[in-house]
């Protein structure tokens, strides 16, 4: 049976972890609807942090949908590269996208980020 969880080891859990990414950005992938920032870690696996500001996405159901789709894309990506700490931030208008389009954009930007970081 497949494990569809998003365990604590795969998450950025505190302000210090987010701060390390913001202070030491090594790669970024930008799109009209989202921004990904990445910094290397020494853990050997990727970790993800998601930021969805209420001013950019008004409804809680839409903020939660964004986070759910981002976590799903992150969870299903191959992890051949060295460990990255990634912060993904939603921008205005992301709540107007349907699930398939949002998933495609996140996958493309994730691949762009991994290609940059190499």
C-alpha positions in Angstrom: 0.0 0.0 0.0 1.3 3.5 -0.9 2.1 5.9 1.8 0.2 9.2 1.1 1.4 11.0 4.2 3.4 14.2 4.5 5.6 13.4 7.6 7.2 16.0 9.8 10.6 15.2 8.4 9.5 16.6 5.1 8.2 19.9 6.4 9.8 23.2 7.4 8.4 23.4 10.9 9.5 26.7 12.4 10.4 30.3 11.7 14.1 29.6 11.9 13.8 27.0 9.1 11.9 29.4 6.9 14.5 32.1 7.8 17.4 30.0 6.6 15.8 29.6 3.2 15.0 33.3 2.9 18.5 34.3 4.1 20.4 31.9 1.8 18.3 31.6 -1.4 20.4 29.5 -3.9 17.7 29.1 -6.5 14.3 30.5 -7.3 11.5 29.7 -9.8 9.0 32.4 -10.4 5.6 32.3 -12.1 2.7 34.8 -12.2 0.8 32.8 -9.6 3.6 31.5 -7.3 7.2 31.8 -6.2 9.5 29.0 -5.2 12.7 29.7 -3.2 15.3 27.0 -2.3 18.4 26.5 -0.2 20.5 23.4 0.3 20.2 21.3 3.4 22.4 18.6 4.8 19.6 16.1 5.5 19.7 14.3 2.2 16.0 14.8 1.4 13.8 17.7 0.4 11.7 19.7 2.9 8.8 22.0 2.0 7.2 25.1 3.5 4.1 26.7 2.1 3.0 30.3 2.6 -0.4 31.5 1.5 -1.2 35.0 2.6 -4.8 35.9 3.3 -4.4 39.1 1.3 -3.6 37.0 -1.8 -6.1 34.2 -1.3 -9.2 35.4 0.6 -11.1 32.1 1.3 -9.7 29.5 3.7 -11.0 26.7 1.5 -8.9 28.1 -1.4 -5.8 28.5 0.8 -6.2 24.9 2.0 -6.7 23.7 -1.6 -3.5 25.4 -2.7 -1.6 23.8 0.2 -3.1 20.3 -0.5 -2.1 20.4 -4.2 1.4 21.7 -3.5 2.0 19.0 -0.9 0.7 16.3 -3.4 3.1 17.5 -6.1 6.0 17.7 -3.6 5.2 14.2 -2.3 5.2 12.6 -5.8 8.3 14.2 -7.1 11.4 12.0 -7.5 14.2 12.9 -5.0 17.4 12.1 -7.0 18.9 15.5 -6.2 20.6 16.5 -2.9 18.4 17.8 -0.2 16.7 21.2 -0.7 14.6 23.3 1.7 11.9 24.8 -0.5 9.4 27.6 0.3 6.5 28.1 -2.0 4.5 31.3 -1.8 1.1 31.9 -3.4 0.5 35.1 -5.3 -2.7 37.0 -6.2 -4.9 35.1 -8.6 -3.8 31.6 -7.7 -7.3 30.9 -6.4 -8.8 31.4 -9.8 -6.9 28.3 -11.2 -8.5 24.9 -11.4 -6.7 22.0 -9.7 -5.2 20.5 -12.9 -3.7 23.8 -14.0 -2.4 24.6 -10.6 -0.8 21.2 -10.3 0.8 21.5 -13.8 2.3 25.0 -12.9 3.7 23.7 -9.6 5.2 20.7 -11.3 6.8 22.9 -14.0 8.2 25.3 -11.5 9.5 22.5 -9.3 11.3 21.0 -12.2 12.7 24.4 -13.1 14.0 24.8 -9.6 15.6 21.3 -9.5 17.2 22.0 -12.9 18.7 25.3 -11.7 20.0 23.8 -8.5 21.2 20.7 -10.4 
